[in-house]
Amino acid sequence: MSSFINSFRAVLWSFLGVRKGRDREKDFAQLRPLHVIIAAVLCAVIFVGVLVAIVSVVTR
């Protein structure tokens, strides 16, 4: 479970675009690709959901 949480954390840092090189290298060595893909899809769905919610509130 901690591997998935670490994958989620790495994806969130990637969304922000800030990540130290040594941390990125550590992520590449430790994280499972499947966890990273699942975390990225979840983050994208949450991001789109938040955008849709904001737009629906603003356009009322």
Order of alpha helices (4+ residues) and beta strands (2+ residues): alpha-alpha-alpha
